[in-house]
Amino acid sequence: MSAEVAELPDALERARETVERAMQDDPYLATAAALGAGFLLGGGLTRSVMALLLGAGSRFVAAWLGEQILEASAPDERES
């Protein structure tokens, strides 16, 4: 377990870089996501609908972000 804890800062840095790269690649998507999150958190929908959407959305984003992190941390096969 201590090995995982020691690797956490590197993993967080890679995640931050991945998110920054995604924001640079598609700033309109990043802006839309921020506006949508602000609308939802600001009370734009009822709690039950927001909980349903947030649960589904967070699972989708977590899966996508996990794929991005794995792709970024995997050795490049073309270099072999």
Distance bins in CASP14 RR format, pairs under 12 A and 6 or more apart:
PFRMAT RR
TARGET T0000
AUTHOR 0000-0000-0000
RMODE 2
METHOD distances of the structure
MODEL  1
1 7 0 0 0 0 0 1 0 0 0 0 0
1 8 0 0 0 0 0 1 0 0 0 0 0
2 8 0 0 0 0 0 1 0 0 0 0 0
3 10 0 0 0 0 0 1 0 0 0 0 0
3 11 0 0 0 0 0 1 0 0 0 0 0
4 10 0 0 0 0 0 1 0 0 0 0 0
4 11 0 0 0 0 1 0 0 0 0 0 0
5 11 0 0 0 0 0 1 0 0 0 0 0
5 12 0 0 0 0 0 1 0 0 0 0 0
7 13 0 0 0 0 0 1 0 0 0 0 0
7 14 0 0 0 0 0 1 0 0 0 0 0
7 73 0 0 0 0 0 1 0 0 0 0 0
8 14 0 0 0 0 0 1 0 0 0 0 0
8 15 0 0 0 0 0 1 0 0 0 0 0
9 15 0 0 0 0 0 1 0 0 0 0 0
9 16 0 0 0 0 0 1 0 0 0 0 0
10 16 0 0 0 0 0 1 0 0 0 0 0
10 17 0 0 0 0 0 1 0 0 0 0 0
10 69 0 0 0 0 0 1 0 0 0 0 0
10 72 0 0 0 0 0 1 0 0 0 0 0
10 73 0 0 0 0 1 0 0 0 0 0 0
11 17 0 0 0 0 0 1 0 0 0 0 0
11 18 0 0 0 0 0 1 0 0 0 0 0
11 65 0 0 0 0 0 1 0 0 0 0 0
11 66 0 0 0 0 0 1 0 0 0 0 0
11 69 1 0 0 1 0 0 0 0 0 0 0
11 70 0 0 0 0 0 1 0 0 0 0 0
11 72 0 0 0 0 0 1 0 0 0 0 0
11 73 0 0 0 0 1 0 0 0 0 0 0
12 18 0 0 0 0 0 1 0 0 0 0 0
12 19 0 0 0 0 0 1 0 0 0 0 0
12 65 0 0 0 0 0 1 0 0 0 0 0
12 69 0 0 0 0 0 1 0 0 0 0 0
13 19 0 0 0 0 0 1 0 0 0 0 0
13 20 0 0 0 0 0 1 0 0 0 0 0
13 69 0 0 0 0 0 1 0 0 0 0 0
13 72 0 0 0 0 0 1 0 0 0 0 0
13 73 0 0 0 0 0 1 0 0 0 0 0
14 20 0 0 0 0 0 1 0 0 0 0 0
14 21 0 0 0 0 0 1 0 0 0 0 0
14 65 0 0 0 0 0 1 0 0 0 0 0
14 66 0 0 0 0 0 1 0 0 0 0 0
14 68 0 0 0 0 1 0 0 0 0 0 0
14 69 1 0 1 0 0 0 0 0 0 0 0
14 70 0 0 0 0 1 0 0 0 0 0 0
14 71 0 0 0 0 0 1 0 0 0 0 0
14 72 1 0 1 0 0 0 0 0 0 0 0
14 73 1 0 1 0 0 0 0 0 0 0 0
14 74 0 0 0 0 0 1 0 0 0 0 0
15 21 0 0 0 0 0 1 0 0 0 0 0
15 22 0 0 0 0 0 1 0 0 0 0 0
15 61 0 0 0 0 0 1 0 0 0 0 0
15 62 0 0 0 0 0 1 0 0 0 0 0
15 64 0 0 0 0 0 1 0 0 0 0 0
15 65 1 0 0 1 0 0 0 0 0 0 0
15 66 0 0 0 0 1 0 0 0 0 0 0
15 68 0 0 0 0 1 0 0 0 0 0 0
15 69 1 0 1 0 0 0 0 0 0 0 0
15 70 0 0 0 0 0 1 0 0 0 0 0
15 72 0 0 0 0 1 0 0 0 0 0 0
15 73 0 0 0 0 1 0 0 0 0 0 0
16 22 0 0 0 0 0 1 0 0 0 0 0
16 23 0 0 0 0 0 1 0 0 0 0 0
16 65 0 0 0 0 0 1 0 0 0 0 0
16 68 0 0 0 0 0 1 0 0 0 0 0
16 69 0 0 0 0 0 1 0 0 0 0 0
16 72 0 0 0 0 0 1 0 0 0 0 0
17 23 0 0 0 0 0 1 0 0 0 0 0
17 24 0 0 0 0 0 1 0 0 0 0 0
17 65 0 0 0 0 0 1 0 0 0 0 0
17 68 0 0 0 0 1 0 0 0 0 0 0
17 69 0 0 0 0 1 0 0 0 0 0 0
17 72 1 0 0 1 0 0 0 0 0 0 0
17 73 0 0 0 0 0 1 0 0 0 0 0
18 24 0 0 0 0 0 1 0 0 0 0 0
18 25 0 0 0 0 0 1 0 0 0 0 0
18 61 0 0 0 0 0 1 0 0 0 0 0
18 64 0 0 0 0 0 1 0 0 0 0 0
18 65 1 0 0 1 0 0 0 0 0 0 0
18 66 0 0 0 0 1 0 0 0 0 0 0
18 67 0 0 0 0 1 0 0 0 0 0 0
18 68 1 0 1 0 0 0 0 0 0 0 0
18 69 1 0 1 0 0 0 0 0 0 0 0
18 70 0 0 0 0 0 1 0 0 0 0 0
18 71 0 0 0 0 1 0 0 0 0 0 0
18 72 1 0 1 0 0 0 0 0 0 0 0
18 73 0 0 0 0 1 0 0 0 0 0 0
19 25 0 0 0 0 0 1 0 0 0 0 0
19 26 0 0 0 0 0 1 0 0 0 0 0
19 29 0 0 0 0 0 1 0 0 0 0 0
19 30 0 0 0 0 1 0 0 0 0 0 0
19 33 0 0 0 0 0 1 0 0 0 0 0
19 34 0 0 0 0 0 1 0 0 0 0 0
19 61 0 0 0 0 0 1 0 0 0 0 0
19 64 0 0 0 0 0 1 0 0 0 0 0
19 65 1 0 0 1 0 0 0 0 0 0 0
19 66 0 0 0 0 0 1 0 0 0 0 0
19 68 0 0 0 0 1 0 0 0 0 0 0
19 69 0 0 0 0 1 0 0 0 0 0 0
19 72 0 0 0 0 0 1 0 0 0 0 0
20 26 0 0 0 0 0 1 0 0 0 0 0
20 27 0 0 0 0 0 1 0 0 0 0 0
20 30 0 0 0 0 1 0 0 0 0 0 0
20 68 0 0 0 0 0 1 0 0 0 0 0
20 72 0 0 0 0 0 1 0 0 0 0 0
21 27 0 0 0 0 0 1 0 0 0 0 0
21 30 0 0 0 0 0 1 0 0 0 0 0
21 65 0 0 0 0 0 1 0 0 0 0 0
21 68 0 0 0 0 1 0 0 0 0 0 0
21 69 0 0 0 0 0 1 0 0 0 0 0
21 71 0 0 0 0 0 1 0 0 0 0 0
21 72 0 0 0 0 1 0 0 0 0 0 0
22 28 0 0 0 0 0 1 0 0 0 0 0
22 29 1 0 0 1 0 0 0 0 0 0 0
22 30 1 0 0 1 0 0 0 0 0 0 0
22 33 0 0 0 0 1 0 0 0 0 0 0
22 61 0 0 0 0 0 1 0 0 0 0 0
22 64 0 0 0 0 1 0 0 0 0 0 0
22 65 0 0 0 0 1 0 0 0 0 0 0
22 67 0 0 0 0 0 1 0 0 0 0 0
22 68 1 0 0 1 0 0 0 0 0 0 0
22 69 0 0 0 0 0 1 0 0 0 0 0
22 71 0 0 0 0 0 1 0 0 0 0 0
22 72 0 0 0 0 0 1 0 0 0 0 0
23 29 0 0 0 0 1 0 0 0 0 0 0
23 30 1 0 1 0 0 0 0 0 0 0 0
23 31 0 0 0 0 1 0 0 0 0 0 0
23 32 0 0 0 0 0 1 0 0 0 0 0
23 33 0 0 0 0 1 0 0 0 0 0 0
23 34 0 0 0 0 1 0 0 0 0 0 0
24 30 0 0 0 0 1 0 0 0 0 0 0
25 68 0 0 0 0 0 1 0 0 0 0 0
26 32 0 0 0 0 1 0 0 0 0 0 0
26 33 0 0 0 0 1 0 0 0 0 0 0
27 33 0 0 0 0 0 1 0 0 0 0 0
27 34 0 0 0 0 0 1 0 0 0 0 0
28 34 0 0 0 0 0 1 0 0 0 0 0
28 35 0 0 0 0 0 1 0 0 0 0 0
29 35 0 0 0 0 0 1 0 0 0 0 0
29 36 0 0 0 0 0 1 0 0 0 0 0
29 61 0 0 0 0 0 1 0 0 0 0 0
29 64 0 0 0 0 0 1 0 0 0 0 0
30 36 0 0 0 0 0 1 0 0 0 0 0
30 37 0 0 0 0 0 1 0 0 0 0 0
31 37 0 0 0 0 0 1 0 0 0 0 0
31 38 0 0 0 0 0 1 0 0 0 0 0
32 38 0 0 0 0 0 1 0 0 0 0 0
32 39 0 0 0 0 0 1 0 0 0 0 0
33 39 0 0 0 0 0 1 0 0 0 0 0
33 40 0 0 0 0 0 1 0 0 0 0 0
33 57 0 0 0 0 0 1 0 0 0 0 0
33 60 0 0 0 0 0 1 0 0 0 0 0
33 61 0 0 0 0 1 0 0 0 0 0 0
33 64 0 0 0 0 0 1 0 0 0 0 0
34 40 0 0 0 0 0 1 0 0 0 0 0
34 41 0 0 0 0 0 1 0 0 0 0 0
35 41 0 0 0 0 0 1 0 0 0 0 0
35 42 0 0 0 0 0 1 0 0 0 0 0
35 44 0 0 0 0 0 1 0 0 0 0 0
36 42 0 0 0 0 1 0 0 0 0 0 0
36 43 0 0 0 0 0 1 0 0 0 0 0
36 44 0 0 0 0 1 0 0 0 0 0 0
36 45 0 0 0 0 0 1 0 0 0 0 0
36 50 0 0 0 0 0 1 0 0 0 0 0
36 53 0 0 0 0 0 1 0 0 0 0 0
36 54 0 0 0 0 0 1 0 0 0 0 0
36 57 0 0 0 0 0 1 0 0 0 0 0
37 43 0 0 0 0 0 1 0 0 0 0 0
37 44 0 0 0 0 0 1 0 0 0 0 0
37 45 0 0 0 0 0 1 0 0 0 0 0
37 50 0 0 0 0 0 1 0 0 0 0 0
37 53 0 0 0 0 0 1 0 0 0 0 0
37 54 0 0 0 0 1 0 0 0 0 0 0
37 57 0 0 0 0 0 1 0 0 0 0 0
37 58 0 0 0 0 0 1 0 0 0 0 0
37 61 0 0 0 0 0 1 0 0 0 0 0
38 44 0 0 0 0 1 0 0 0 0 0 0
38 45 0 0 0 0 0 1 0 0 0 0 0
38 50 0 0 0 0 0 1 0 0 0 0 0
38 54 0 0 0 0 0 1 0 0 0 0 0
39 45 1 0 0 1 0 0 0 0 0 0 0
39 50 0 0 0 0 1 0 0 0 0 0 0
39 53 0 0 0 0 0 1 0 0 0 0 0
40 46 0 0 0 0 0 1 0 0 0 0 0
40 47 0 0 0 0 0 1 0 0 0 0 0
40 49 0 0 0 0 1 0 0 0 0 0 0
40 50 1 0 1 0 0 0 0 0 0 0 0
40 51 0 0 0 0 0 1 0 0 0 0 0
40 52 0 0 0 0 0 1 0 0 0 0 0
40 53 1 0 0 1 0 0 0 0 0 0 0
40 54 1 0 0 1 0 0 0 0 0 0 0
40 55 0 0 0 0 0 1 0 0 0 0 0
40 57 0 0 0 0 0 1 0 0 0 0 0
40 58 0 0 0 0 0 1 0 0 0 0 0
41 47 0 0 0 0 0 1 0 0 0 0 0
41 50 0 0 0 0 1 0 0 0 0 0 0
41 53 0 0 0 0 0 1 0 0 0 0 0
41 54 0 0 0 0 1 0 0 0 0 0 0
42 50 0 0 0 0 1 0 0 0 0 0 0
43 49 0 0 0 0 0 1 0 0 0 0 0
43 50 1 0 0 1 0 0 0 0 0 0 0
44 50 1 0 0 1 0 0 0 0 0 0 0
44 53 0 0 0 0 0 1 0 0 0 0 0
45 51 0 0 0 0 1 0 0 0 0 0 0
45 52 0 0 0 0 1 0 0 0 0 0 0
45 53 1 0 0 1 0 0 0 0 0 0 0
45 54 0 0 0 0 1 0 0 0 0 0 0
46 52 0 0 0 0 1 0 0 0 0 0 0
46 53 0 0 0 0 0 1 0 0 0 0 0
47 53 0 0 0 0 0 1 0 0 0 0 0
47 54 0 0 0 0 1 0 0 0 0 0 0
48 54 0 0 0 0 0 1 0 0 0 0 0
48 55 0 0 0 0 0 1 0 0 0 0 0
49 55 0 0 0 0 0 1 0 0 0 0 0
49 56 0 0 0 0 0 1 0 0 0 0 0
50 56 0 0 0 0 0 1 0 0 0 0 0
50 57 0 0 0 0 0 1 0 0 0 0 0
50 58 0 0 0 0 0 1 0 0 0 0 0
51 57 0 0 0 0 0 1 0 0 0 0 0
51 58 0 0 0 0 0 1 0 0 0 0 0
52 58 0 0 0 0 0 1 0 0 0 0 0
52 59 0 0 0 0 0 1 0 0 0 0 0
53 59 0 0 0 0 0 1 0 0 0 0 0
53 60 0 0 0 0 0 1 0 0 0 0 0
53 61 0 0 0 0 0 1 0 0 0 0 0
54 60 0 0 0 0 0 1 0 0 0 0 0
54 61 0 0 0 0 0 1 0 0 0 0 0
54 62 0 0 0 0 0 1 0 0 0 0 0
55 61 0 0 0 0 1 0 0 0 0 0 0
55 62 0 0 0 0 1 0 0 0 0 0 0
56 62 0 0 0 0 0 1 0 0 0 0 0
56 63 0 0 0 0 0 1 0 0 0 0 0
57 63 0 0 0 0 1 0 0 0 0 0 0
57 64 0 0 0 0 1 0 0 0 0 0 0
57 65 0 0 0 0 0 1 0 0 0 0 0
58 64 0 0 0 0 0 1 0 0 0 0 0
58 65 0 0 0 0 0 1 0 0 0 0 0
59 65 0 0 0 0 0 1 0 0 0 0 0
59 66 0 0 0 0 0 1 0 0 0 0 0
60 66 0 0 0 0 0 1 0 0 0 0 0
60 67 0 0 0 0 0 1 0 0 0 0 0
61 67 0 0 0 0 0 1 0 0 0 0 0
61 68 0 0 0 0 0 1 0 0 0 0 0
62 68 0 0 0 0 0 1 0 0 0 0 0
62 69 0 0 0 0 0 1 0 0 0 0 0
63 69 0 0 0 0 0 1 0 0 0 0 0
63 70 0 0 0 0 0 1 0 0 0 0 0
64 70 0 0 0 0 0 1 0 0 0 0 0
64 71 0 0 0 0 0 1 0 0 0 0 0
65 71 0 0 0 0 0 1 0 0 0 0 0
65 72 0 0 0 0 0 1 0 0 0 0 0
66 72 0 0 0 0 1 0 0 0 0 0 0
66 73 0 0 0 0 1 0 0 0 0 0 0
66 74 0 0 0 0 0 1 0 0 0 0 0
67 73 0 0 0 0 0 1 0 0 0 0 0
67 74 0 0 0 0 0 1 0 0 0 0 0
68 74 0 0 0 0 0 1 0 0 0 0 0
71 77 0 0 0 0 0 1 0 0 0 0 0
74 80 0 0 0 0 0 1 0 0 0 0 0
END
